[in-house]
Structures are given as C-alpha cells and as structure tokens.
Amino acid sequence: MNSFWDGKRYHSLNYFLRNKFGEKVFKISLDGGFSCPNRDGKISNGGCLFCSERGSGDYAGDRELSISKQFHDIKDMMSQKWKSGKYIAYFQAYTNTYAPIDELKRKYEEALNQEGVVAIAIATRPDCLDEDVLELLENINNKIYLWIELGLQTSNDDTAKRINRGYKLDVFENAMRKLKERNIDVVVHDILGLPGETKEDMLETINYIAHSGAKGIKLHLLHLMKQTPMVKLYEAGDLKFLSQDDYIDLVTHGITLLPKDMVVHRLTGDAPRDLLIGPMWSLKKWEVLNSIDRTLEDNNLWQGKNFRE
C-alpha cells in the first residue's frame, strides 16, 4: 500500500487522466447556453436551493460566445501557465442535455472538433436523458471518451425535497441503469453540509454512490451564495455551515468507503469570493486539500479501506 496513487491516498482525477492519456489533461469549462427544467417551469421555477444564477457554471465560459470562442479563450489563458497538454470539453453550466437534439448534436460536435480535445464531459440531470439523447451520447462515446455528470447531491429523498432537487432517487437509479447499459461512464455529484443532514446521512450518500455503479465522484462543500433561494433558509436560522474540521473528517472517512477503482474528481471546491456568504474558510482551497492529505496519512486511511461489496 506504500505507493497508493502516485503518493495520494485516493484515486485522483489527475492520476486517472495521466494514466489514460499519457500526459497532462485540462478541463475547458463551457456554457452551452442551455436552461434547466427546474428553472423554466417544467418541474419548478426556483431551481435547486443552492444553485447559483449561472447554473453552477460560475467558472465556465461566456454563454454569449460560441463554443469555439469560449474554448479558445480559456485554452489561451491556460497556456500561459501550462505550455502543453490535451483537453476535455466540459459542458458545465445548467442542464446540458436539455435542448432539442439537433442543438445538442451541433454544440457537442463543435466542442469535439477543437484541436487537442481527447474527451467530453457533460453535466446534466437524471430526468433529462430521453432515448434520443441517450442514443446521441452512445454515438459520441463510441468515438471519443465521454463521461456524464449527474447531480445527485444526496441519497436522502427528504433532503432532496427540502432542497427542491425535483426528482426522487428512483429517477437517478433509472438513469444510471440506462447509461451503464450503453457503457457510458458516470460521475456523481455529492454535496456535504445540506440543511438538516447529519454526519451519518452524509456518509450514507457516499456509501450509496460507492455502490451505484458510478465510475467517479465529486464531493462538494455546500456553499451559500448570494441571490440563491437557500439564503432564506440561512436567514431563518435553518442552515448551519460545516466547520473546516468537520468537513475534513467527513471527506477522509468518506474516501475510505469508496472502491479503489472509483475516480475522485473533486474533494472540495470554491465559490466566487464576491458571491460567497459562507463558509468563508472554503476560500482556502489548497489549505483544505493539504489538510485532507495530512489527515489521511496521520490516521492511516486510504480509499477502499472500508469499502464492502
């Protein structure tokens, strides 16, 4: 167990991509100009309570620009720091399978045709995967590496209702089954610190994802941002932020529940400083990541240690 994953005690995305493609691979976050059924009235008008005005795409490109222009602007900015590498075209903002099939096909293909793209990642909702969309995704997956990101956030249906997620767990399970039938890799988003959840609830979601058939997981800290519906909960005293120590404890124990082959795409995240209400310690992203590494080592924990088939 000494080597782990290039010294990390978890199977990081960087490790996975370097082994798959043989070099550094960067994500280019794109805004395809899509909407969301949880915002446009099909399911709800409010959106998920935590979701920002930019549909969780606060670091994505400018939706007023073409996919090609967004791609090149971000690529040029990255090239100032890293001189070489390949790229993942990442459709991040809002629900990226929620549009007419011809529009989806045109925008995906525009991204795939950019020089240096070796993969495509598409973030969406499990209730936005109609048969024609699944067929399109399967065709793409046959040509280039693809993963789909599903925003589960919690396996607890009571919490899901509280945050206005807009679908129940069986919808997620049905989407997972259909994607797995087509050999499409799935990455699942999980938010730690949702209102009303205990430590046991949060670890149960991680354990659920570990056994869901997903190939990857993204662990997020709940960020409270300005102009989101969750602000009302906070002002009413119904939302308490996790402390940095509690978050690190949750993440390090959660990592042990994951199978060794599951790719950990994210262990924390940061919201734009000018929008963030709290927790403010989340702005120290590298301090948090270093603390996670140190805590895993100090307590002799590693990914898979407590995973049970």
N, C-alpha and C positions, 0 to 999 in steps of 0.2 A: 504493500500500500504506500510505499515511500514516494513514488513518482506522481501518483494521482493523475491529474490532467495538466501537464507542464507546470507542476508545483501547486496548482489550485486544488482545493478540496471539493470542487464541484465542476461539472462538465459545462464549461463556459461556451458562449456563442463564438467567441474569438477562437477557441481551441477547435470547435467543430468546423468552422469555416476554413481555417488554415489547413486542416486535415482533408477537407473535401476538395478544396480548390488549389491548394499548394502555395497560396500567397495571401497577403492581407486583402480582405474584402470589406468594403464600406457600404453602409446603407444610405441611399439617397431618398429622403422622405418627401413624398409628393402629395399634393392636394388635387384630387381629380375633379373637384367641383361638384361632388355628389351631396345628397342630403341624407336624411335618416328617417325611417318610418316612425321613430319615437319622437320626432320633432315636427313632422309635416302634417300630423293629424291622422295618419293611417292607424297608428297604435295610440299615440299620445302627442300632445303639443309641447310638453315640458322637457322631454329628453330625460336621460338618467340624471339623478340629482347632482352628481359630481362632475358632469361633463361640461367642459368649457365652451365658450362661444364659438371656438374654432373646431369643435367636434373632436377634442383630444388630439388635434393636429397643430398644436401651438408652435412646434418647431419644423413643420412641413413647409413646402414651397408656397408661393403666392398663387391662389386659385384663379386669379385673373390672367395668369400667364399660361401658355401652352405647356403640356407635359415636357416637351423637348427643351423649352426655355428654362423651366424650373430645374430640370435635370442638369443642364449645363451651368446654370448659375451656382448651384450647390456644389457640383463637381469642381468648378474653378476655385471656389472658396476652400474646399478640402485640399486641393492640390498644393496650396501654399504651405500646408503643414506636412502632408504625406505626398511624396513625389510619384509613387506607383501603387497600383492595386487594381482590383476588379470591383464591380458594383452590384448591389442589389437594388432594384427599383421597388421602393416600398410605398404602396398606397396606404397612407396612414389616416387621413382626416375623414371623419364621419363614417358612413357605411358604404364600402367600396364595391359592393355587388348590387347596389340599389339604384338601378338605372336601366333604361332599355338595353337589350342585349347588344344591339349594334353599336351603341355608345361605349359600352364596356369593352367590347372587342377592339374598337378603334383606339381607345386610350391605353389599354393593355399593350397592344401591338406597338404603339408609338413608344412606349417605355422600353419594350423588349428590343426595339431596333436601335437603341442608343449604344454607342461604342463602349465595349467593356462590361456590359451587363451580363452576368452569369446566372442570375436568379431573380425571381419576382416574389414579393411578399404582399399579401392583400388582407387588410384588416376589415372585418365585417361582423354582422350579427348572425347567429344561427337560424334566425327566422327569415333570412334574406338569401336563401340558397335554393331557388327554384330549379327545376330539371334542366331548363335551357342554360342556366348559369353553371350548374354542375357539369354539363357537357362541355361548355367553353373552358372551364377550369381544367377538366380532364385533358382536353386537347393541348392546352398550354403545358400541363405537367408532362406530357409526352415529348415536348420539345425542349424544355428547359426546367431547371429545378424550381419548384414552386412550394411555398407554404402559405396556409391560410391561418389568420389570427382570429380567434373567437373571444369576444369579451364576456366571459362567464362572470367574473368578479367574485361570486360566492356560490356555493352549492346549496345554500340555505334559502328555500323559497320564501320564507317570511322576510328575510333581509332583502331579497330580490324585489319583493313587493314594496318594501319600505323605501328603496332607492329608485323605484319606478323603472326597473330594468325592462319590463314589458313582455317578458316571456317566462315560462316555467322550465324546470330542469329537464323535463322530458323532451322539450324542443331542442335543447342543447344535445341531448343524447341521440336524438334522431339525426341531427346534422352531423355529429361525429360518425355515426354509422355510415351515412351516405358518403362522406369524404373518405373514410377508410376503405370502403368498397372500391373506390377509384384510386387507391394508393396515393392519396394526397396527404402530405404531412400537415398536422395541425399544431399550432401553438396557442395555448390557452392563457388568457389574462386573469390574474387574481389580485384583488385589492385587499390589503390588510389595513384594518382600522375603520371599517364601515360601521355606521351607527348601530349600537345595540349588540354588536358581536363580542363574544368572549374569546379568550385565547383558544379555548377548546373548539369553538366554532371555526376560527381561522385555520387551525391546524387540520380540522376535518376537511375543509375545502382543499387544502394542499394534498391531503391523502386521497381525496376523491379524484383530483386531477392526475395524481400519480398512477391511478388505476383506470383512467378513462380511455387509454389508447393514444393519448396525445404524445407527440414527439418532442414538444418543448413547452416551457412555462415562462411566463413573465410575472414576476412578483412586483407589485406596486405598493407604495405607501399612499394612503388616502391623502390627497392634497385638497385643501379648501381654497378655492379661487374666487375672486370677486366675480359678481354677476352670474353665479351659478345658483340653481334652486336650493342647494344644500346650505347656503348662507342663512336661510330662515331657521333651519334646524339648529345651527350653531348659536344664533342669536337667542333662540328659545332655551338654550342650555341642554339640548338633546344630542349634542355631538361633543365628544371628548377626544382630543388628539392623543395618539400614542406617543410615549416618550421615546427618545433615541434608544435607550437601553432596552425597553420593551420590544421595540421593532427588531433590534439586532437579535434578541433572544428568540423571537418568533421565526425570523428568517433562518437562523442557524439550526434550529430544531426542525423547521420545515424542510430544509435541504436534506436532512437525514432520511426523510420519508420518501424521497424521490428515487425511482430506479436509476441505475448508473448510466443507462443509455439516453435518458431524457436530457435535452439540451436546456440549460438555464440561460434564457435570453436576456433576463434583467433581474437584478436584485433590489434595485431602488430606482428612483427617478427624481427629476427636479422640475418644478413648475417655473414659469417666468416670474422673476422676482417682483415685477411691478403688479402682478395679478395675485400673488400668493398672500393668503391671510394666515395660514399656518398648516402644519407646524414649521416654524422658521428654521429649525435645525436641519431640515431636509435640504436646504441650500448648500450644506457642506457635503456634497455627494461623495467626494473621494475620502473624506474622513469616515463616512458611514461604511463605504466599501472596504476600507482598510480595517475597520473595526470588526466587520463580518469575518474577514480572513483571519484576523488575530483570534477571535473568539472560537472559530472552528478549530484552530490549531491548539489553543490553550485547553480546550475541553475534549480534544481528540475526537472530533466529529467530522464526518465526511458524507458526501452524497451516497445514498444507498445503505448506510449503516443500519437504519431501522426500517427499510423497505421490506414489506411482506407481500408475497404473491397473492 
